[in-house]
């Protein structure tokens, strides 16, 4: 396998924003958000290990592997500090990266992050991992979204295309089984999160069917919680404008 970590780079400026998608996603889920932020900042939207352009990353799956890969890539690019933004599994990866190298994270913006409680909708995520047809992928994405929200056809087509790469669905099934073992997810200890000193914003849909909104209970006092009423788990797709606003308010980027 070829060791390769893909990131789509756009924009320019003194500040750098790093965008990390969730399980089964790819860098393109951030397109609307990237376009807004790249007007005044340098933006890197990664494909996480085991996904899309980073499909062949060795030992892809564990969040710690991904966090180390992102940090190593940023170092190789000469980026000393960045605003880290992560959705779902990408949120867990962003938080772990900040814990591993706190001086490299200027701010953290976490969208329905993984690792904040044991509960996870394992059956739905495993169904999503194994989905091959457009109809099944669309059905899973709808179940992950808030009531009444359906991803546009163009967005669904992009998810379908991402899975067309040889070995992609098999890798997702492997990762999905690992992160939902016994229908529980790994948890980042709250006492470790409480030790983070950079600004941290957490956004969570009140109708999240993947990682329940109640995982916001007991967040460290220095975390800024943004409750998104009526939204589900797919915040970058459901409420991109809200996500852009939260990132800008937390990071100060324009």
C-alpha positions as CSV (number, residue, x, y, z in Angstrom):
1,X,0.0,0.0,0.0
2,X,1.1,3.5,-0.7
3,X,1.4,5.9,2.2
4,X,-0.5,9.0,1.2
5,X,-2.5,11.5,3.2
6,X,-4.6,13.8,1.0
7,X,-5.7,17.4,1.8
8,X,-7.4,19.8,-0.5
9,X,-5.8,23.2,0.0
10,X,-7.4,26.5,-0.7
11,X,-7.2,30.2,0.3
12,X,-4.3,32.2,1.8
13,X,-3.6,34.2,4.8
14,X,-1.8,34.3,8.1
15,X,-4.2,31.8,9.8
16,X,-4.7,28.1,8.9
17,X,-7.9,26.1,9.3
18,X,-7.9,22.3,9.3
19,X,-11.2,20.5,8.5
20,X,-11.6,16.9,9.4
21,X,-14.7,15.0,8.2
22,X,-16.6,12.2,9.9
23,X,-16.7,8.5,9.3
24,X,-17.6,7.6,5.8
25,X,-17.1,11.1,4.6
26,X,-14.4,12.9,2.5
27,X,-13.0,16.4,2.1
28,X,-15.8,17.5,-0.2
29,X,-18.4,17.6,2.5
30,X,-16.8,20.9,3.5
31,X,-17.0,22.6,0.1
32,X,-19.5,25.4,1.1
33,X,-17.6,25.9,4.4
34,X,-14.2,25.9,2.7
35,X,-15.3,28.5,0.2
36,X,-16.4,30.9,2.9
37,X,-13.3,30.4,5.1
38,X,-10.8,30.5,2.3
39,X,-11.7,34.1,1.6
40,X,-9.3,35.2,4.4
41,X,-7.5,32.1,5.6
42,X,-5.5,29.1,4.4
43,X,-7.8,26.0,4.6
44,X,-6.8,22.3,4.5
45,X,-9.7,19.9,4.1
46,X,-8.3,16.4,4.7
47,X,-9.4,13.0,3.7
48,X,-9.0,10.9,6.8
49,X,-6.9,7.8,6.8
50,X,-8.9,5.0,5.2
51,X,-11.1,7.4,3.2
52,X,-11.1,8.6,-0.4
53,X,-7.7,10.1,-1.3
54,X,-6.2,8.7,1.9
55,X,-7.7,5.2,1.5
56,X,-4.3,3.5,1.5
57,X,-3.0,5.0,4.7
58,X,-1.4,2.2,6.8
59,X,-3.3,0.9,9.8
60,X,-6.2,3.3,9.1
61,X,-9.1,3.1,11.6
62,X,-8.1,4.2,15.1
63,X,-8.6,7.9,15.9
64,X,-5.2,8.1,17.4
65,X,-3.6,6.9,14.2
66,X,-5.4,9.6,12.3
67,X,-4.5,12.3,14.8
68,X,-0.8,11.4,14.6
69,X,-1.1,11.4,10.8
70,X,-2.7,14.9,10.7
71,X,-0.1,16.3,13.1
72,X,2.8,14.8,11.1
73,X,1.4,16.2,7.9
74,X,1.0,19.7,9.3
75,X,4.6,19.5,10.6
76,X,5.8,18.4,7.1
77,X,4.0,21.4,5.6
78,X,5.6,23.7,8.1
79,X,2.4,24.7,9.8
80,X,3.2,25.5,13.4
81,X,-0.4,26.3,14.5
82,X,-3.9,25.8,13.1
83,X,-7.5,26.1,14.0
84,X,-8.8,22.5,14.1
85,X,-12.3,21.7,13.1
86,X,-13.7,18.2,13.2
87,X,-17.1,16.6,12.7
88,X,-18.1,13.3,14.4
89,X,-15.1,11.0,14.2
90,X,-13.1,14.0,12.9
91,X,-14.1,15.8,16.1
92,X,-12.6,13.0,18.2
93,X,-9.4,13.2,16.0
94,X,-9.2,16.9,16.4
95,X,-9.5,16.7,20.1
96,X,-6.9,13.9,20.4
97,X,-4.5,16.0,18.2
98,X,-5.0,18.9,20.5
99,X,-4.3,16.7,23.5
100,X,-1.2,15.2,21.9
101,X,0.3,18.6,20.8
102,X,-1.6,21.4,22.4
103,X,0.7,24.1,21.1
104,X,-0.3,23.2,17.6
105,X,-4.0,23.8,18.1
106,X,-4.9,27.5,18.1
107,X,-8.6,26.6,18.7
108,X,-10.9,23.6,18.5
109,X,-14.3,23.6,16.9
110,X,-16.0,20.2,17.4
111,X,-19.2,19.3,15.6
112,X,-21.1,16.4,17.3
113,X,-17.7,14.9,18.2
114,X,-17.0,11.3,18.7
115,X,-15.5,10.2,22.0
116,X,-17.7,12.3,24.3
117,X,-19.7,9.3,25.6
118,X,-20.0,5.6,25.2
119,X,-23.3,5.6,23.4
120,X,-23.2,5.3,19.6
121,X,-25.7,4.1,17.0
122,X,-23.7,1.1,16.0
123,X,-26.4,-0.6,13.8
124,X,-26.9,2.5,11.7
125,X,-23.2,3.2,11.2
126,X,-22.5,-0.4,10.3
127,X,-25.4,-0.3,7.8
128,X,-23.9,2.9,6.4
129,X,-20.5,1.4,6.1
130,X,-21.7,-1.5,4.1
131,X,-24.1,0.5,1.9
132,X,-23.3,0.2,-1.8
133,X,-26.3,1.4,-3.8
134,X,-27.3,5.0,-4.1
135,X,-30.7,4.3,-2.5
136,X,-29.1,2.6,0.5
137,X,-26.5,5.3,1.0
138,X,-29.2,8.0,0.7
139,X,-31.4,6.2,3.2
140,X,-28.6,6.0,5.7
141,X,-27.7,9.7,5.3
142,X,-31.4,10.7,5.8
143,X,-31.6,8.7,9.0
144,X,-28.5,10.5,10.3
145,X,-30.0,13.9,9.5
146,X,-32.5,15.9,11.3
147,X,-36.3,15.5,10.7
148,X,-37.3,16.7,7.3
149,X,-33.8,17.2,6.0
150,X,-32.7,15.3,2.9
151,X,-29.3,15.8,1.3
152,X,-29.4,17.2,-2.2
153,X,-28.9,14.8,-5.0
154,X,-25.5,16.2,-5.9
155,X,-24.3,15.6,-2.3
156,X,-25.5,12.0,-2.3
157,X,-23.9,11.4,-5.7
158,X,-20.6,12.6,-4.2
159,X,-20.8,10.0,-1.4
160,X,-21.7,7.3,-4.0
161,X,-18.7,8.3,-6.1
162,X,-16.4,8.3,-3.1
163,X,-17.3,4.6,-2.5
164,X,-16.6,3.6,-6.0
165,X,-12.9,3.2,-5.4
166,X,-11.8,-0.4,-5.2
167,X,-11.6,-1.4,-1.5
168,X,-13.3,1.6,-0.1
169,X,-16.5,-0.1,1.1
170,X,-14.5,-2.9,2.6
171,X,-12.3,-0.5,4.5
172,X,-15.4,1.4,5.8
173,X,-16.9,-1.9,7.0
174,X,-13.6,-2.7,8.8
175,X,-13.4,0.7,10.4
176,X,-17.2,0.8,11.2
177,X,-17.0,-2.5,13.1
178,X,-14.0,-1.3,15.1
179,X,-15.5,2.0,16.2
180,X,-18.8,0.5,17.2
181,X,-17.6,-2.7,18.9
182,X,-20.3,-3.9,21.3
183,X,-22.3,-0.9,20.2
184,X,-20.0,1.4,22.3
185,X,-17.4,3.9,21.3
186,X,-14.1,4.8,22.9
187,X,-14.4,7.7,25.3
188,X,-11.9,10.6,25.8
189,X,-11.7,11.2,29.5
190,X,-13.4,14.5,30.5
191,X,-10.6,15.3,32.9
192,X,-8.2,15.3,29.9
193,X,-10.6,17.5,27.9
194,X,-10.9,19.9,30.8
195,X,-7.1,20.5,30.7
196,X,-7.3,22.0,27.2
197,X,-6.5,25.7,27.4
198,X,-7.2,26.8,23.8
199,X,-10.8,28.1,23.0
200,X,-13.1,25.1,22.4
201,X,-16.5,25.3,20.8
202,X,-18.9,22.3,20.6
203,X,-21.9,22.3,18.3
204,X,-24.5,19.5,18.6
205,X,-27.8,18.9,16.9
206,X,-30.6,18.3,19.4
207,X,-32.0,15.5,17.1
208,X,-28.8,13.7,16.6
209,X,-29.5,10.0,15.9
210,X,-25.9,8.8,15.8
211,X,-24.3,10.5,18.9
212,X,-27.0,11.6,21.3
213,X,-27.3,15.3,22.3
214,X,-27.2,14.2,25.9
215,X,-23.5,13.7,25.6
216,X,-23.2,17.4,26.0
217,X,-24.1,17.1,29.7
218,X,-21.0,17.7,31.9
219,X,-18.9,19.4,29.3
220,X,-15.9,21.2,30.8
221,X,-16.8,24.6,31.9
222,X,-14.4,26.3,29.5
223,X,-16.1,24.7,26.5
224,X,-18.6,26.9,24.6
225,X,-21.7,24.8,23.7
226,X,-23.8,25.7,20.6
227,X,-27.1,23.7,20.6
228,X,-28.5,23.4,17.1
229,X,-32.3,22.9,17.5
230,X,-33.9,20.4,15.2
231,X,-30.6,19.4,13.5
232,X,-29.4,15.9,13.3
233,X,-25.8,14.5,13.1
234,X,-24.9,15.9,9.6
235,X,-24.2,19.4,10.7
236,X,-21.8,20.4,7.8
237,X,-24.5,19.5,5.3
238,X,-27.6,20.5,7.3
239,X,-26.5,23.9,8.7
240,X,-23.4,25.0,6.8
241,X,-24.1,28.7,7.5
242,X,-24.3,28.0,11.3
243,X,-21.1,26.0,11.2
244,X,-19.3,28.8,9.4
245,X,-20.5,31.3,12.0
246,X,-19.4,29.0,14.9
247,X,-16.0,28.5,13.4
248,X,-15.5,32.2,12.9
249,X,-16.7,33.2,16.3
250,X,-14.4,30.6,18.0
251,X,-11.3,31.1,15.9
252,X,-11.5,34.7,14.9
253,X,-10.9,33.9,11.2
254,X,-12.8,35.9,8.7
